[in-house]
Amino acid sequence: MNKTKIFIAGNQVCMKRGLDAERLQRYFRANQCELAESPQDADILVALTCAFIGSYVKTAVAMVESLKRYPGRLIVLGCLPAMNPDELESVFTGPNLATRDFDTIDSLFPEFTVPWASIPDANVPDVPVMTSFDPESPCPIYIRNAVTSGKKPGPFLRIAWGCNNRCSYCSHPAALGPFKSKPLEICLQEYAALLAAGHKHVVFHANDPSDYGLDIGLTYPHLLQKLDEITEDPSVHWTLADVNPARLVRYVDDLLPFFQKGRVTHLSVPIQTGSPRLLHSMRRYPYIDRVAEAFQKIRAAAPNIHLITHLIAGFPGETMEDIDQTVEMVEQCSCNRAMIFPYSANPGTDAAKMEPQFTQKEINDHQSLLCERLKARGLAVDRFQ
């Protein structure tokens, strides 16, 4: 009896969806399926989508349209079904599942005998799914997450799912669902397994990792303390990814011991802008002086720490003064690297209704200016398009 063949494609999805893709592979294999090398050979085609900004929506829709040409059964997963349902429905009305609903994926495969819940979370992402489905697409975008180097990123310890923030520009909560911490004992088991496998650097990952534990009576520093207690090797290092600025300010004194002992070598904090006025409009943490003070404490505790921030260029109403404040803030925080994203008027968000909205050219110009000014100050800059 021939096995069902599965082909999984992605439109340069994020690291978290890369982890989902790896878990999907295990799910299909556990249910006696084979992975097809090309869409032509597949009985089932899985489109794993990212809809983070407008350009990613375009590539996701182009990918779905491309996969429709093949005879296999097409299923669309990921963030596009929830964040841009109209765009998806314009090209595809078949079975789909948003990221928040992955726990119900068994309903799409009633013939399977091994349930999704029994498949452990992944710690290393599926790299092919994270690269562009069609590099010749008319909607080229920046290659994300350095996955084109051929080296597998990771390992990652995913500590939570979902997001409870309501940033005015972001439609991710609709796709991700409410925040949910991974149980502490599972985090400890997965981390111990990574150490036993010989890994020396672990990235702690989630959409909002520093909210860890708030739904189960714990805190982010409590999790890190428990993980540190079972780390006997002093050469094991951590990356703390995507720490919310408000949580950084709240927890910085609790986190300092991990920086002082050299456990944490990389920290990324998505500040988004140095303009308090725009931060209020974004519904982000507006107290830039407190964020800068937290960064300065960390730099004093760990002079060689690699500090990274995320910034948004071209948010509605952004002025040259706002850009000046952003450059000043990045300098005050002594960041090493900035990841700069163009603002995208995501459907259903409050920011999409704000005025004035910039044209795409104006947004690109703001992004270019911010990139140039930060590069001139010696920062490494990653520009996303």
C-alpha positions as a Markdown table, in Angstrom:
| # | Residue | x | y | z |
|---|---|---|---|---|
| 1 | Met | 0.0 | 0.0 | 0.0 |
| 2 | Asn | 1.4 | 3.4 | -1.0 |
| 3 | Lys | 1.9 | 6.0 | 1.6 |
| 4 | Thr | 0.2 | 9.4 | 1.4 |
| 5 | Lys | 2.7 | 11.9 | 0.3 |
| 6 | Ile | 2.8 | 15.4 | 1.9 |
| 7 | Phe | 4.4 | 18.6 | 0.5 |
| 8 | Ile | 4.9 | 21.5 | 2.9 |
| 9 | Ala | 5.7 | 25.0 | 1.6 |
| 10 | Gly | 6.1 | 28.4 | 3.3 |
| 11 | Asn | 6.4 | 32.0 | 2.2 |
| 12 | Gln | 9.5 | 32.8 | 4.3 |
| 13 | Val | 7.6 | 32.2 | 7.6 |
| 14 | Cys | 9.0 | 33.3 | 11.0 |
| 15 | Met | 11.0 | 31.0 | 13.3 |
| 16 | Lys | 7.9 | 30.0 | 15.2 |
| 17 | Arg | 6.1 | 28.8 | 12.1 |
| 18 | Gly | 9.4 | 27.1 | 11.2 |
| 19 | Leu | 9.1 | 25.1 | 14.5 |
| 20 | Asp | 5.4 | 24.4 | 13.6 |
| 21 | Ala | 6.6 | 23.0 | 10.3 |
| 22 | Glu | 9.0 | 20.6 | 11.9 |
| 23 | Arg | 6.3 | 19.4 | 14.3 |
| 24 | Leu | 4.0 | 19.0 | 11.3 |
| 25 | Gln | 6.6 | 16.7 | 9.6 |
| 26 | Arg | 6.7 | 14.6 | 12.7 |
| 27 | Tyr | 2.9 | 14.5 | 12.8 |
| 28 | Phe | 2.7 | 13.3 | 9.2 |
| 29 | Arg | 5.4 | 10.7 | 9.6 |
| 30 | Ala | 3.8 | 9.4 | 12.8 |
| 31 | Asn | 0.7 | 8.8 | 10.7 |
| 32 | Gln | 2.6 | 6.8 | 8.1 |
| 33 | Cys | 2.9 | 9.6 | 5.5 |
| 34 | Glu | 5.9 | 10.4 | 3.4 |
| 35 | Leu | 7.3 | 13.9 | 2.6 |
| 36 | Ala | 7.2 | 14.6 | -1.1 |
| 37 | Glu | 10.2 | 16.4 | -2.6 |
| 38 | Ser | 8.0 | 18.4 | -5.0 |
| 39 | Pro | 4.4 | 19.6 | -5.2 |
| 40 | Gln | 3.8 | 17.5 | -8.3 |
| 41 | Asp | 4.3 | 14.3 | -6.3 |
| 42 | Ala | 2.1 | 15.2 | -3.4 |
| 43 | Asp | -1.3 | 13.8 | -2.4 |
| 44 | Ile | -1.6 | 16.7 | 0.2 |
| 45 | Leu | -0.2 | 20.1 | -0.2 |
| 46 | Val | 0.3 | 22.2 | 3.0 |
| 47 | Ala | 0.8 | 26.0 | 2.6 |
| 48 | Leu | 2.2 | 27.4 | 5.8 |
| 49 | Thr | 1.6 | 31.1 | 5.7 |
| 50 | Cys | 3.0 | 34.3 | 7.2 |
| 51 | Ala | 1.1 | 37.6 | 7.0 |
| 52 | Phe | 3.3 | 39.8 | 9.2 |
| 53 | Ile | 3.3 | 42.8 | 6.8 |
| 54 | Gly | 1.8 | 43.6 | 3.4 |
| 55 | Ser | 4.7 | 42.2 | 1.3 |
| 56 | Tyr | 4.4 | 38.8 | 3.2 |
| 57 | Val | 0.7 | 38.7 | 2.5 |
| 58 | Lys | 1.4 | 39.1 | -1.2 |
| 59 | Thr | 3.9 | 36.2 | -1.2 |
| 60 | Ala | 1.6 | 34.0 | 0.8 |
| 61 | Val | -1.2 | 34.6 | -1.6 |
| 62 | Ala | 1.1 | 34.0 | -4.6 |
| 63 | Met | 2.2 | 30.7 | -3.0 |
| 64 | Val | -1.3 | 29.5 | -2.5 |
| 65 | Glu | -2.1 | 30.4 | -6.1 |
| 66 | Ser | 0.9 | 28.4 | -7.2 |
| 67 | Leu | 0.0 | 25.4 | -5.2 |
| 68 | Lys | -3.5 | 25.3 | -6.5 |
| 69 | Arg | -2.1 | 24.3 | -9.9 |
| 70 | Tyr | -1.2 | 20.8 | -8.6 |
| 71 | Pro | -3.6 | 17.9 | -8.3 |
| 72 | Gly | -3.1 | 17.2 | -4.6 |
| 73 | Arg | -5.5 | 18.3 | -1.9 |
| 74 | Leu | -4.5 | 21.9 | -0.7 |
| 75 | Ile | -4.7 | 22.9 | 3.0 |
| 76 | Val | -3.7 | 26.5 | 4.1 |
| 77 | Leu | -2.3 | 26.9 | 7.6 |
| 78 | Gly | -0.7 | 29.7 | 9.6 |
| 79 | Cys | -1.5 | 33.4 | 10.1 |
| 80 | Leu | -3.0 | 34.3 | 6.7 |
| 81 | Pro | -6.4 | 32.8 | 7.4 |
| 82 | Ala | -7.0 | 34.9 | 10.5 |
| 83 | Met | -5.0 | 38.1 | 9.6 |
| 84 | Asn | -6.1 | 38.5 | 6.0 |
| 85 | Pro | -9.1 | 36.3 | 5.4 |
| 86 | Asp | -10.3 | 38.4 | 2.5 |
| 87 | Glu | -7.0 | 38.0 | 0.7 |
| 88 | Leu | -7.1 | 34.3 | 1.2 |
| 89 | Glu | -10.7 | 33.9 | 0.1 |
| 90 | Ser | -10.0 | 35.8 | -3.1 |
| 91 | Val | -7.8 | 32.9 | -4.3 |
| 92 | Phe | -8.8 | 29.9 | -2.1 |
| 93 | Thr | -11.9 | 28.8 | -0.2 |
| 94 | Gly | -10.8 | 25.3 | 0.8 |
| 95 | Pro | -9.8 | 23.9 | 4.1 |
| 96 | Asn | -7.7 | 26.3 | 6.3 |
| 97 | Leu | -6.6 | 26.6 | 9.9 |
| 98 | Ala | -5.2 | 29.7 | 11.7 |
| 99 | Thr | -2.2 | 29.3 | 13.9 |
| 100 | Arg | -4.3 | 29.7 | 17.1 |
| 101 | Asp | -6.3 | 26.6 | 16.1 |
| 102 | Phe | -3.4 | 24.1 | 15.4 |
| 103 | Asp | -4.6 | 22.0 | 18.3 |
| 104 | Thr | -7.6 | 21.1 | 16.2 |
| 105 | Ile | -5.6 | 20.0 | 13.2 |
| 106 | Asp | -6.8 | 16.4 | 13.7 |
| 107 | Ser | -10.2 | 17.4 | 12.3 |
| 108 | Leu | -8.5 | 17.9 | 8.9 |
| 109 | Phe | -7.2 | 14.4 | 8.9 |
| 110 | Pro | -9.9 | 12.1 | 10.4 |
| 111 | Glu | -8.1 | 9.1 | 9.0 |
| 112 | Phe | -5.0 | 9.7 | 11.2 |
| 113 | Thr | -4.6 | 7.6 | 14.3 |
| 114 | Val | -1.8 | 9.5 | 16.1 |
| 115 | Pro | -3.1 | 12.8 | 17.4 |
| 116 | Trp | -1.4 | 16.2 | 17.1 |
| 117 | Ala | -1.3 | 16.5 | 20.9 |
| 118 | Ser | 1.0 | 13.5 | 21.2 |
| 119 | Ile | 3.7 | 15.1 | 19.0 |
| 120 | Pro | 6.3 | 17.0 | 21.0 |
| 121 | Asp | 7.1 | 20.5 | 20.2 |
| 122 | Ala | 10.0 | 21.1 | 17.9 |
| 123 | Asn | 13.3 | 22.7 | 18.9 |
| 124 | Val | 14.9 | 23.2 | 15.5 |
| 125 | Pro | 12.9 | 24.7 | 12.7 |
| 126 | Asp | 12.2 | 23.3 | 9.2 |
| 127 | Val | 14.6 | 25.5 | 7.2 |
| 128 | Pro | 13.2 | 24.9 | 3.6 |
| 129 | Val | 9.8 | 26.1 | 4.7 |
| 130 | Met | 11.4 | 29.3 | 6.0 |
| 131 | Thr | 12.9 | 30.2 | 2.6 |
| 132 | Ser | 11.1 | 31.7 | -0.3 |
| 133 | Phe | 8.7 | 29.4 | -2.1 |
| 134 | Asp | 9.4 | 31.1 | -5.4 |
| 135 | Pro | 12.6 | 33.3 | -5.5 |
| 136 | Glu | 11.4 | 34.6 | -8.9 |
| 137 | Ser | 8.2 | 35.9 | -7.4 |
| 138 | Pro | 7.1 | 39.4 | -8.4 |
| 139 | Cys | 7.0 | 40.1 | -4.7 |
| 140 | Pro | 10.6 | 39.6 | -3.5 |
| 141 | Ile | 11.2 | 40.1 | 0.1 |
| 142 | Tyr | 14.3 | 40.2 | 2.3 |
| 143 | Ile | 15.5 | 36.7 | 3.2 |
| 144 | Arg | 14.6 | 36.3 | 6.9 |
| 145 | Asn | 16.4 | 34.7 | 9.8 |
| 146 | Ala | 19.7 | 34.0 | 8.0 |
| 147 | Val | 18.3 | 30.6 | 6.9 |
| 148 | Thr | 20.0 | 30.9 | 3.5 |
| 149 | Ser | 23.4 | 30.2 | 5.0 |
| 150 | Gly | 22.7 | 26.4 | 4.9 |
| 151 | Lys | 23.2 | 26.2 | 8.7 |
| 152 | Lys | 20.2 | 25.2 | 10.7 |
| 153 | Pro | 19.3 | 27.9 | 13.2 |
| 154 | Gly | 18.6 | 27.0 | 16.8 |
| 155 | Pro | 18.1 | 25.2 | 18.9 |
| 156 | Phe | 15.0 | 27.0 | 20.3 |
| 157 | Leu | 13.1 | 26.4 | 23.5 |
| 158 | Arg | 9.6 | 27.7 | 22.8 |
| 159 | Ile | 8.2 | 28.6 | 26.1 |
| 160 | Ala | 4.7 | 29.9 | 25.2 |
| 161 | Trp | 2.1 | 30.5 | 22.5 |
| 162 | Gly | -0.2 | 33.4 | 21.7 |
| 163 | Cys | -0.2 | 37.0 | 22.6 |
| 164 | Asn | -2.3 | 39.2 | 24.9 |
| 165 | Asn | -0.9 | 42.5 | 23.7 |
| 166 | Arg | -3.0 | 44.9 | 21.6 |
| 167 | Cys | -0.5 | 46.9 | 19.7 |
| 168 | Ser | -2.4 | 49.3 | 17.4 |
| 169 | Tyr | -0.5 | 48.2 | 14.3 |
| 170 | Cys | -0.5 | 44.4 | 14.8 |
| 171 | Ser | -3.1 | 41.9 | 13.8 |
| 172 | His | -1.1 | 38.9 | 15.2 |
| 173 | Pro | -3.4 | 38.3 | 18.2 |
| 174 | Ala | -6.2 | 37.3 | 15.8 |
| 175 | Ala | -4.0 | 34.6 | 14.4 |
| 176 | Leu | -2.2 | 33.5 | 17.5 |
| 177 | Gly | -4.9 | 33.4 | 20.1 |
| 178 | Pro | -4.5 | 34.2 | 23.8 |
| 179 | Phe | -1.2 | 33.9 | 25.6 |
| 180 | Lys | -0.5 | 30.4 | 27.0 |
| 181 | Ser | 2.6 | 29.4 | 28.9 |
| 182 | Lys | 4.2 | 26.0 | 28.2 |
| 183 | Pro | 4.1 | 24.1 | 31.6 |
| 184 | Leu | 7.3 | 24.6 | 33.6 |
| 185 | Glu | 8.0 | 20.9 | 33.8 |
| 186 | Ile | 7.8 | 20.5 | 30.0 |
| 187 | Cys | 10.2 | 23.5 | 29.5 |
| 188 | Leu | 12.6 | 21.9 | 31.9 |
| 189 | Gln | 12.4 | 18.5 | 30.2 |
| 190 | Glu | 13.0 | 20.0 | 26.7 |
| 191 | Tyr | 15.9 | 22.1 | 27.9 |
| 192 | Ala | 17.5 | 19.2 | 29.7 |
| 193 | Ala | 17.2 | 17.2 | 26.4 |
| 194 | Leu | 18.9 | 19.9 | 24.5 |
| 195 | Leu | 21.8 | 20.0 | 27.0 |
| 196 | Ala | 22.1 | 16.2 | 26.9 |
| 197 | Ala | 22.3 | 16.4 | 23.1 |
| 198 | Gly | 25.4 | 18.7 | 23.5 |
| 199 | His | 23.9 | 22.0 | 22.6 |
| 200 | Lys | 25.8 | 25.0 | 24.0 |
| 201 | His | 23.5 | 27.9 | 23.0 |
| 202 | Val | 19.7 | 27.9 | 23.4 |
| 203 | Val | 17.3 | 30.6 | 22.2 |
| 204 | Phe | 14.2 | 31.1 | 24.4 |
| 205 | His | 11.4 | 31.9 | 22.0 |
| 206 | Ala | 7.7 | 32.9 | 21.9 |
| 207 | Asn | 5.7 | 35.7 | 20.5 |
| 208 | Asp | 5.8 | 37.4 | 23.9 |
| 209 | Pro | 8.3 | 35.3 | 25.9 |
| 210 | Ser | 8.7 | 37.6 | 28.9 |
| 211 | Asp | 5.0 | 37.2 | 29.7 |
| 212 | Tyr | 5.9 | 33.6 | 30.6 |
| 213 | Gly | 4.1 | 32.4 | 33.7 |
| 214 | Leu | 1.6 | 35.2 | 34.2 |
| 215 | Asp | -1.2 | 32.8 | 33.3 |
| 216 | Ile | 0.0 | 30.0 | 35.6 |
| 217 | Gly | 1.2 | 31.9 | 38.7 |
| 218 | Leu | 4.9 | 32.1 | 37.6 |
| 219 | Thr | 7.2 | 34.7 | 36.1 |
| 220 | Tyr | 9.8 | 34.9 | 33.4 |
| 221 | Pro | 12.7 | 35.3 | 35.9 |
| 222 | His | 11.4 | 32.3 | 37.8 |
| 223 | Leu | 11.6 | 30.2 | 34.6 |
| 224 | Leu | 15.1 | 31.3 | 33.9 |
| 225 | Gln | 16.2 | 30.6 | 37.5 |
| 226 | Lys | 14.9 | 27.0 | 37.2 |
| 227 | Leu | 16.6 | 26.5 | 33.9 |
| 228 | Asp | 19.9 | 27.9 | 35.2 |
| 229 | Glu | 19.7 | 25.6 | 38.2 |
| 230 | Ile | 19.9 | 22.5 | 36.0 |
| 231 | Thr | 22.7 | 24.0 | 33.8 |
| 232 | Glu | 25.9 | 22.6 | 35.2 |
| 233 | Asp | 28.1 | 23.6 | 32.3 |
| 234 | Pro | 29.3 | 27.2 | 32.5 |
| 235 | Ser | 29.9 | 27.3 | 28.7 |
| 236 | Val | 26.2 | 27.0 | 28.0 |
| 237 | His | 24.8 | 30.4 | 26.8 |
| 238 | Trp | 21.3 | 31.8 | 26.2 |
| 239 | Thr | 19.6 | 34.2 | 23.8 |
| 240 | Leu | 16.6 | 36.0 | 25.3 |
| 241 | Ala | 14.6 | 36.9 | 22.3 |
| 242 | Asp | 11.8 | 39.5 | 21.9 |
| 243 | Val | 11.6 | 40.7 | 25.5 |
| 244 | Asn | 8.9 | 43.2 | 25.9 |
| 245 | Pro | 10.3 | 46.6 | 27.0 |
| 246 | Ala | 7.7 | 46.9 | 29.9 |
| 247 | Arg | 8.8 | 43.5 | 31.2 |
| 248 | Leu | 12.5 | 44.3 | 30.8 |
| 249 | Val | 12.0 | 47.4 | 33.0 |
| 250 | Arg | 10.0 | 45.3 | 35.5 |
| 251 | Tyr | 12.4 | 42.4 | 35.6 |
| 252 | Val | 15.8 | 43.9 | 34.9 |
| 253 | Asp | 17.1 | 43.6 | 38.5 |
| 254 | Asp | 16.0 | 39.9 | 38.6 |
| 255 | Leu | 17.7 | 39.3 | 35.3 |
| 256 | Leu | 21.0 | 40.9 | 36.0 |
| 257 | Pro | 22.6 | 37.8 | 37.7 |
| 258 | Phe | 22.2 | 35.9 | 34.4 |
| 259 | Phe | 24.0 | 38.7 | 32.5 |
| 260 | Gln | 26.7 | 39.0 | 35.2 |
| 261 | Lys | 27.6 | 35.3 | 35.1 |
| 262 | Gly | 27.7 | 35.3 | 31.3 |
| 263 | Arg | 24.8 | 33.0 | 30.9 |
| 264 | Val | 23.0 | 35.4 | 28.6 |
| 265 | Thr | 25.0 | 36.6 | 25.6 |
| 266 | His | 22.3 | 38.0 | 23.3 |
| 267 | Leu | 19.2 | 40.0 | 24.2 |
| 268 | Ser | 16.6 | 41.4 | 21.8 |
| 269 | Val | 14.0 | 43.9 | 22.8 |
| 270 | Pro | 11.4 | 45.2 | 20.3 |
| 271 | Ile | 11.2 | 48.9 | 21.3 |
| 272 | Gln | 9.8 | 49.9 | 17.9 |
| 273 | Thr | 10.5 | 53.7 | 18.1 |
| 274 | Gly | 12.2 | 56.3 | 20.3 |
| 275 | Ser | 9.2 | 58.7 | 20.1 |
| 276 | Pro | 7.0 | 58.6 | 23.2 |
| 277 | Arg | 4.3 | 60.2 | 21.1 |
| 278 | Leu | 4.3 | 57.4 | 18.6 |
| 279 | Leu | 4.7 | 54.7 | 21.3 |
| 280 | His | 1.4 | 56.0 | 22.8 |
| 281 | Ser | -0.2 | 55.7 | 19.3 |
| 282 | Met | 1.2 | 52.2 | 18.9 |
| 283 | Arg | 0.0 | 51.2 | 22.4 |
| 284 | Arg | 3.6 | 50.2 | 23.3 |
| 285 | Tyr | 5.6 | 51.0 | 26.4 |
| 286 | Pro | 6.3 | 54.8 | 26.2 |
| 287 | Tyr | 8.8 | 55.3 | 29.0 |
| 288 | Ile | 12.0 | 55.4 | 26.9 |
| 289 | Asp | 14.2 | 56.7 | 29.7 |
| 290 | Arg | 13.3 | 53.7 | 31.8 |
| 291 | Val | 14.1 | 51.3 | 28.9 |
| 292 | Ala | 17.4 | 53.0 | 28.3 |
| 293 | Glu | 18.3 | 52.8 | 32.0 |
| 294 | Ala | 17.5 | 49.0 | 31.9 |
| 295 | Phe | 19.8 | 48.6 | 28.9 |
| 296 | Gln | 22.5 | 50.6 | 30.6 |
| 297 | Lys | 22.3 | 48.3 | 33.7 |
| 298 | Ile | 22.6 | 45.3 | 31.5 |
| 299 | Arg | 25.6 | 46.7 | 29.6 |
| 300 | Ala | 27.3 | 47.5 | 32.8 |
| 301 | Ala | 26.8 | 44.0 | 34.1 |
| 302 | Ala | 27.8 | 42.4 | 30.8 |
| 303 | Pro | 30.0 | 44.7 | 28.7 |
| 304 | Asn | 30.2 | 42.1 | 25.8 |
| 305 | Ile | 26.4 | 41.5 | 25.7 |
| 306 | His | 25.0 | 41.7 | 22.2 |
| 307 | Leu | 21.9 | 44.0 | 22.4 |
| 308 | Ile | 19.3 | 44.0 | 19.6 |
| 309 | Thr | 16.2 | 46.0 | 19.0 |
| 310 | His | 13.3 | 46.0 | 16.5 |
| 311 | Leu | 12.1 | 49.3 | 15.0 |
| 312 | Ile | 9.2 | 50.3 | 12.8 |
| 313 | Ala | 9.6 | 53.0 | 10.1 |
| 314 | Gly | 6.9 | 55.0 | 8.5 |
| 315 | Phe | 4.2 | 54.6 | 11.2 |
| 316 | Pro | 1.3 | 57.1 | 10.6 |
| 317 | Gly | 2.3 | 60.6 | 11.4 |
| 318 | Glu | 6.0 | 59.9 | 11.9 |
| 319 | Thr | 8.1 | 63.0 | 11.6 |
| 320 | Met | 11.8 | 63.7 | 11.2 |
| 321 | Glu | 11.9 | 64.6 | 14.9 |
| 322 | Asp | 10.5 | 61.1 | 15.7 |
| 323 | Ile | 13.3 | 59.6 | 13.6 |
| 324 | Asp | 15.8 | 61.8 | 15.5 |
| 325 | Gln | 14.4 | 60.5 | 18.8 |
| 326 | Thr | 14.7 | 56.9 | 17.6 |
| 327 | Val | 18.3 | 57.3 | 16.7 |
| 328 | Glu | 19.0 | 59.0 | 20.0 |
| 329 | Met | 17.2 | 56.2 | 21.9 |
| 330 | Val | 19.2 | 53.4 | 20.1 |
| 331 | Glu | 22.4 | 55.2 | 21.1 |
| 332 | Gln | 21.3 | 55.6 | 24.7 |
| 333 | Cys | 20.5 | 51.9 | 24.8 |
| 334 | Ser | 24.0 | 51.1 | 23.3 |
| 335 | Cys | 22.4 | 48.6 | 20.9 |
| 336 | Asn | 24.6 | 46.5 | 18.6 |
| 337 | Arg | 22.0 | 45.7 | 16.0 |
| 338 | Ala | 18.7 | 47.1 | 14.8 |
| 339 | Met | 16.1 | 45.1 | 12.8 |
| 340 | Ile | 14.0 | 47.7 | 10.9 |
| 341 | Phe | 10.6 | 46.9 | 9.5 |
| 342 | Pro | 8.4 | 49.0 | 7.3 |
| 343 | Tyr | 5.0 | 50.0 | 8.8 |
| 344 | Ser | 2.2 | 48.0 | 7.2 |
| 345 | Ala | -1.5 | 49.1 | 7.5 |
| 346 | Asn | -2.7 | 45.6 | 8.5 |
| 347 | Pro | -6.5 | 45.1 | 8.0 |
| 348 | Gly | -8.6 | 45.5 | 11.1 |
| 349 | Thr | -6.0 | 47.3 | 13.1 |
| 350 | Asp | -6.5 | 50.7 | 14.7 |
| 351 | Ala | -3.3 | 52.1 | 13.2 |
| 352 | Ala | -4.7 | 51.4 | 9.7 |
| 353 | Lys | -7.4 | 54.1 | 10.4 |
| 354 | Met | -5.0 | 56.7 | 11.7 |
| 355 | Glu | -4.0 | 59.8 | 9.6 |
| 356 | Pro | -1.9 | 60.7 | 7.9 |
| 357 | Gln | -1.0 | 57.3 | 6.3 |
| 358 | Phe | 2.2 | 57.4 | 4.2 |
| 359 | Thr | 2.5 | 56.1 | 0.7 |
| 360 | Gln | 4.7 | 53.0 | 0.3 |
| 361 | Lys | 7.4 | 55.1 | -1.2 |
| 362 | Glu | 7.3 | 57.5 | 1.8 |
| 363 | Ile | 7.5 | 54.5 | 4.2 |
| 364 | Asn | 10.5 | 53.1 | 2.3 |
| 365 | Asp | 12.1 | 56.6 | 2.4 |
| 366 | His | 11.7 | 56.7 | 6.2 |
| 367 | Gln | 13.1 | 53.2 | 6.5 |
| 368 | Ser | 16.1 | 54.1 | 4.3 |
| 369 | Leu | 16.9 | 57.2 | 6.3 |
| 370 | Leu | 16.7 | 55.4 | 9.6 |
| 371 | Cys | 18.9 | 52.6 | 8.3 |
| 372 | Glu | 21.5 | 55.0 | 7.0 |
| 373 | Arg | 21.6 | 57.0 | 10.2 |
| 374 | Leu | 22.0 | 54.0 | 12.4 |
| 375 | Lys | 24.7 | 52.5 | 10.1 |
| 376 | Ala | 26.6 | 55.7 | 10.3 |
| 377 | Arg | 26.7 | 55.3 | 14.0 |
| 378 | Gly | 28.3 | 51.8 | 13.7 |
| 379 | Leu | 25.2 | 49.6 | 14.2 |
| 380 | Ala | 24.6 | 46.5 | 12.2 |
| 381 | Val | 21.2 | 47.0 | 10.5 |
| 382 | Asp | 18.8 | 44.4 | 9.1 |
| 383 | Arg | 16.3 | 45.9 | 6.7 |
| 384 | Phe | 13.1 | 44.0 | 6.1 |
| 385 | Gln | 11.0 | 44.7 | 3.1 |
